[in-house]
Structures are given as structure tokens and as C-alpha cells.
Amino acid sequence: MSEQQSNDPLHGKTLKFILETLVEQYGWEEMARRIRINCFAKDPSINSSLTFLRKTPWAREKVESLYIKSLSKK
């Protein structure tokens, strides 16, 4: 049997992985500029950001969208 691969760039990626990748690529300051949420601007951390993003679908969508855009730049 052959395995089908998903065309979804988010397939198999955890929110933590996505966030860590973006922070490594852009840094917290640039993340806060691109996505205007306080957890990126004031005392940012992976854990506090994950907590907020898991509870806030619109913010998570913005982070996932930025991640997809960042893939095309590589």
C-alpha cells in the first residue's frame, strides 16, 4: 500500500512547533508587529502564547497564516 501525503502545510505540526519556528525566524518583537496581540508584545513566552492561542481561534489562525507565508519565503 502507498501512503498518501497531505498537501496541508500544517499537517503534523503542533502549535508549539509553529510558534517556536516563527519566534526563531522573526523574534518576539517582529511577531508582535505582524500580529497585534499582547502575549507577543508584553513579557512574551512560548507557554503564555500557547495558552492564549489555544483559547483564541482568530489569533491562532493569524499565527498559522504567518507560518504558511514564512514557508514560501524559504
N, C-alpha and C positions, 0 to 999 in steps of 0.2 A: 504494500500500500504506500502511496505517496502522501506526504503531509502537505496540506495547503497552508500557505503563508498569508497572513493578514496584511492588507495594504495600509492599515491604520498605523500611523507612526507612534501612537500612544499605546498600542497593543503590547502588553507585558511590562510596561513601565509603571512603576509606582509613583505616587505623587511626591514622595520623598526624593526619589531619584531625579525626577523632573526638576524639582526645586533646587536640589544640590547642583545639578548641571547648570541651571540658569545663574545661580549665585556665583559659581566658578567662572562662568563666561562673562557675566555683566557686573557682578558685585552688587551689594545691597543698595548703594546709592543710585545706581543706574536702574535697578529694578523698581525702586520707589518712584523714579522719574517716569518710567514707562507704564507702570501700573500703580495708580494713586491709592494705595491702601496703607494705613498706619503701621501695620505689622512689618512692613518693609522699611519704613522711614524712621520709626522711633524704637530704639533698642531691639533691632532685628535679631531673630534666631530661627533656626530651622524648626524647632519644636513649636514655638509660638505661631509661626507662619502656617505650619501644618494644621494646627488646631483651628485657626481661623479659616483656612481654605477648605477644610472638610465640612465646616458648618455654613459656608457661604458659596453657593453654586456659581454665582456670577463672577466672583473673584477667581475661583478655580478655573472657569472657562477662559478667563483672560490669561492666566498663567499657562494653561495648556496651549493656547493660541500662540503665545510668545515662544514657547518651546518648539512648536511646529515651524514657526518662522525662522527660528535660530538654526534648525536643521538644514534649511535650504541655503543658509549662508556659509555652511561648512564646505 
